[in-house]
Amino acid sequence: MPYASIDVGSNTTRLLVAEVRDGRLRELMSQRAYTRLGKSITKGTDIPESKIAETAAIVERQARQARELGAREIVVVGTAAVRAAANRDDLVDAIEREAGLTIRVLNEDEEATLSFIGATRTAPAPLEGTVAVIDVGGGSTEIVFGTLSDGVTWQSSFSIGSGFLADSYLHSDPPSVGELEDVRRHVAGVFEGLELPQADQAVAVGGTANALRRIVGTVFEHETLERAIRILASEKRDNVSRRFEIDMERVHILPGGVLIFEQLSDQMGLPLAMGKGGLRDGVLLEIAANEAGAHG
């Protein structure tokens, strides 16, 4: 019997429907819609009523699709943009009214832990030693360290993401050298002096990682990330969108996420392997584990 998770993020609202067997996921459906909640509250603290209505309608549609696939349980989670909104209760009420579901607004630690579970337990091969998981979202970046046996051992969340950086600095198409340098300085300033634990492997998850894979493959290191920036800085968004089959909105916000990955990869001295799973996968694995525990 499948489960479903809907992640109401700062850039996108994303659905995952999957069966869970022996602690592994078999995906039945994945879908995303660009809602840009983070952008909508950049100039204030409230999500506009029109954006609340749009997001609730998308969640209702995705929940309907999940039910049509036989999902026995649907969990809706909210991340950075929802956490930051002064009127988040209005969004919670709208989603409950439209979709009949209660949204669980994750705190930073919960988001980081679920991203770690989703990234490490869906890896195609077992991850040995200490693993760093970097989840770049639209409004925040989660950094989590841990092992498969012990779980999370260190984590931190930073109020910086691809959508925030694009909205703050990237106004040209393609972005100018000066705009990209402004992003680099901002990113470097956020992580300056950050002492990260030692890791044996590092994994990148989230929408930025998925889009970046189409440009440079599944291993992100300084050279490949710089190549991605050169492409994004030399071609208009619609060209990049067509060439790599990436949504136009994602192309616009991608440079900020790439530069966050580059900064953290350089600081750790490790390449980042693209993770197969992330937050939504972690939510589904948590649901299945809780249900197994209740029946165990």
Salt bridges, closest charged atoms under 4 A:
GLU19 OE1 - ARG21 NH2 3.20
GLU19 OE1 - ARG26 NH2 2.95
GLU54 OE1 - LYS51 NZ 3.06
GLU60 OE1 - ARG64 NH2 2.95
GLU110 OE2 - ARG104 NH2 3.76
GLU111 OE1 - ARG83 NH1 2.81
ASP167 OD2 - ARG36 NH2 2.75
ASP173 OD1 - ARG237 NE 3.94
GLU181 OE2 - ARG184 NE 3.22
ASP182 OD1 - ARG185 NH2 2.38
GLU226 OE2 - ARG184 NH2 2.78
GLU235 OE2 - ARG243 NH1 2.29
ASP238 OD2 - ARG242 NH1 3.85
GLU245 OE1 - ARG214 NH1 3.76
GLU249 OE2 - ARG36 NH1 2.51
GLU262 OE1 - ARG184 NH1 2.71
GLU262 OE2 - HIS222 ND1 4.00
ASP266 OD2 - HIS222 ND1 2.99
GLU286 OE1 - ARG104 NH1 2.86
GLU291 OE2 - ARG72 NH2 3.30
